[in-house]
Amino acid sequence: MLDFNTLSEFSRANCAGICAFLIPANILSTLLTIILTFINRPTVQIWQAAGFASIFAFVMILHVYTWFSIGVVMLPTYILLGLAITCLLTNLAAILWRSNSLQVYFWKYNR
């Protein structure tokens, strides 16, 4: 059984290590999604990259909420939360942009 109290304590006790991994992982995986979108890779690859990047962003949000749950409200928590939300929205925008650009392409040339 999963004990959320123990998991939250682990997250807070190892904050420096978790953030040292998650910050570059969020930025690089979201950058990969953007690059794959702009070089017109297949939609499946973009979905995979965005899903992978969203996992890192979701873990960052959960990590920040462990701090919020004990009442730590500081600038770094908001910065990390902003980074995670920005990465999530960027991945969503890449998926939507890719699917809309395909619809415009097929509508324009298959008319």
N, C-alpha and C positions, 0 to 999 in steps of 0.2 A: 504494500500500500504506500502511496505517495504522501509524505508528510510535508505540507507546504511551509510550516513553521521552520523546520530544519532546512528546507531548500532556501527559504528567505534568509536565514542566518548565514548559510553558506555564501549566498550572493553578496551579502553585505560584508562578510569577513574577507572575501576575495575580490573586492571591488576594483582594486588597481589592476589586477591581472585580467579580470573580465573585461574591463573597459579598454585595456591595452590591446586586447584581441578584437573586441566588437567594433570599435571605432574604425580601424582600417578595414576590417571585413565589410562593414556597411558601405563605406565609401568605395572600395574597389569592386565589390559585387554590383553595386548600383551603376558604377561607371561601365562595367562590362555590359550591363543591360542597355545602357545608352549607346555604347559603341555598336553592339549587335543590331540595334534598331536603325542606326544611321547608315550602316553598310548593307542594309536590306537583307539580312539573314532570314531564313524561314521563320514563320510565326512560332513554330514549335520550339525552336531554340530560344526565342525571346521569352516565351512563357516559362521555359525551364530556368533561364537566367533570372527572370523577375521573381519566380517562386523561391529560388535559392537565396536571392538577396532579401526577400521579404521575411524569410526565416530569421536572418540576422537582425533585421529591424524589429521584429516582434519580440525576440529575446531581449533586445535592448530596452524595449518598452516595459517588459516584465521586470527587468533589473531595476529600472528607475522607479517603478511602482512599489518595489520592496522598500525603497528609501522613503517614498511618500507615505507608506503604511505606518511607519514609525514616527512620522512627523518631521523628517528632514526636508526642509524646503530651502534650497540654496540655488545659486546661479548655475553651478555645474549640472544639477538635476534637470533644470529647464533646458539647458544647452543640449544635453544628451537626448532628452525627450524630443526636442526640436529636430535634431539630426535624424532620429529614428522615424519621425513622422514625415520629414522631407524625403527620406529614402523610400518610404512606402508610397508616397504620392508620386514620386518620380517613376517608380516601377509601374504603377498603375497608369500613369500618363504615357509611358512607352508602349504598354500593351494597347491602350486605346488609340494612340496615334498610329501604331502599326496596323491595327484592324481597320481604322478609318481610311488610311492611305490605300490599303488594298481595295476597299470598296470604291473609292474614287477612281482608282486605276482601272478596275474592271468595268465600271459604269462608263468611263470615258472611252475606252478602247473596244468595248464589246457592244456598242450601240448600233 
